[in-house]
Amino acid sequence: MNFITDDQISRAGQGLLKPVHVHAHHYDSVHSPNFATAQSLVFISTSQMLTVALDNKAQGFIILEKSFSQIKDQLPAFVSAWTTPHIQQAMTHVLPLFDRKRIAHPTTVHPTAVIHAQAQIDSTASIGAYAVVQEGAVIGAHSKIGSHTIIEAFAQIGSDTFISPHVFVGAYCEVGSRCHIAPHVTLGSDGFGFFSDRSGHHKIPQIGNVIIEDDCEIGGGSVIDRATLEHTIIKKGSKLDNLCHIAHNVEIGENAILAAAFKVAGSTKIGKNLMTAGNVDVNGHIEICDNVILTGRTGVASSIVQPGIYGGFPAENHRDNIKNMVSFSHLTKIRKNVQKIMKHLKLDDTKE
């Protein structure tokens, strides 16, 4: 078992963690206060959390800076403690030290992996059991390819990227550096392109590729189709949850964060910083500008040209959508009242 020392934590959080008093403790896990042990590191934002963690014998704490003055007197002298202005940001620096699923991947090429002689694999990369890396594919430094994953011909994987088991990366597709691709992701399946006539539906070959830029995350079961001619692009810093579908020729701008079951039809262009709740659908051949938020189950039928929050189907301003949803619950009563009025005015011959 690997233990993480106080010194490693201080170095990982350099510039973000401020030492209060640091000893020579070591830790095997990060836990919430209720599940802490003597070898747990615990993130603390309230006095109550600290009390519970101390009762469970925890000896290492990362404490929210604005709460520290209220709880500092509770800290025993023998524990190690750091303060941070932002707990979640501190987690992004510290938790990788404890990420056992990443640590478990040695820097090796498994003997059952099938590697083409003309594939280029950095000496620091690892390839899992039964993975396939085809001709001309490139795997960058410190990247990890999970078992049973297929990297097709001339695909490129950047450095420090984690490709989980059972992933498909199609020929000529590109994945940048520091990306995380979850299990059962498909990058570079054919776009859904056909023309139809009286004799049937005829496939249009999809000869473009998919480009995933740096620092992206693609959630499990997601599918990103290759472009018809050029590129389907997920720009840098974007994060896709599980079960997303990105159709051919789509461009998703930088720093998008798309919750589960996001779907977008072909040839749509999306600007920077799109944020969606779950199960959002976006029509094809439209544009969405920068800095748009879409609430859950929104259906975007036409282009959005102004930043803001939108909801409903078809998508409209969030405030208007909320008012319409409230009104919708009264429609039955409104309909009955209108019928009574029309009957009273002898304007309606129909019966309720």
Buried (B, 14 or more C-beta within 10 A) or exposed (E): EEEBBBEBBBEBBEEBBBEBEBEEBBBBBBBEBEBBBEBBBBBBBBEEBBBBBBEBEBBBBBBBBEBBEEBEEEBEEEBBBBBBEEBEEBBEBBEEBBEEEEEEBEEEBBEEBEBBEEBEBBEBBBBBEBBBBBEBBBBBEBBBBBBBBBBBBBBBBBBBBBBBBBBBBBBBBBBBBBBBBBBBBBBBBBBBBEEEEEEEEEEBEBEBBBBBBBBBBBBBBBBBBBBBEBBBBBBBBBBBBBBBBBBBBBBBBBBBBBBBBBBBBBBBBBBBBBBBBBBBBBBBEBBBBEBBBBBEBBBBEEEBEEEEBBBBEEBBBBEEBEEEEEEEEEEEEEEEEEBEEEBEEEEBEEEE
